[in-house]
Amino acid sequence: MGPGDLVGTGALALGADLGGNATAVGASANVVVLGLAARNGTPISFWKFTRYGAIVAGPSVLLAAPYL
């Protein structure tokens, strides 16, 4: 495994992480939790989730960028 392989692996890991953090449909667990929240009387809209997700995903990209 060479240095180029680590860049590709890091890019894949970052992409997988951002999908789950940034949007409600980025990870199946998000969809399940949103369904449970709605069933229990606390619906969370797609845009509300994305607004908070962007707050988490933005710094994640900034922290990961130097490693890629």
C-alpha positions in Angstrom: 0.0 0.0 0.0 1.6 3.3 -1.1 0.9 6.9 -0.3 -1.5 7.2 -3.3 -3.7 4.5 -1.8 -4.1 6.4 1.4 -5.4 9.4 -0.4 -8.1 7.4 -2.2 -9.0 5.6 1.0 -9.2 8.9 2.9 -11.4 10.4 0.1 -13.8 7.4 0.3 -14.0 7.7 4.1 -14.7 11.4 3.9 -17.4 10.9 1.3 -19.1 8.2 3.4 -19.0 10.4 6.5 -20.3 13.5 4.7 -23.3 11.7 3.2 -24.5 10.7 6.7 -23.8 14.0 8.3 -25.0 16.4 5.7 -28.4 15.1 4.6 -31.2 13.1 6.1 -31.1 10.5 3.2 -27.3 10.2 3.4 -27.4 7.2 5.7 -30.2 4.7 6.4 -29.9 5.3 10.2 -30.9 8.9 9.6 -34.1 7.8 7.8 -34.9 5.4 10.6 -34.4 8.1 13.3 -36.4 10.7 11.4 -39.3 8.1 11.1 -39.1 7.4 14.9 -39.0 11.1 15.7 -42.1 11.7 13.6 -43.9 8.8 15.1 -43.2 10.1 18.6 -44.5 13.6 17.8 -41.3 15.4 17.0 -41.1 15.6 13.2 -37.8 16.8 11.8 -37.9 18.2 8.2 -35.3 17.4 5.6 -34.2 21.0 5.5 -33.9 21.3 9.2 -31.8 18.2 9.3 -29.6 19.5 6.4 -29.2 22.9 8.1 -27.7 21.3 11.2 -25.9 18.7 9.1 -24.1 21.4 7.3 -22.8 22.8 10.6 -21.2 19.4 11.3 -20.1 18.6 7.7 -18.4 21.9 7.1 -15.8 21.6 9.8 -15.4 17.9 8.9 -14.3 18.9 5.4 -11.9 21.6 6.7 -10.3 19.2 9.2 -10.0 16.4 6.6 -8.8 18.5 3.6 -5.1 18.7 4.7 -4.9 14.9 4.9 -6.2 14.4 1.4 
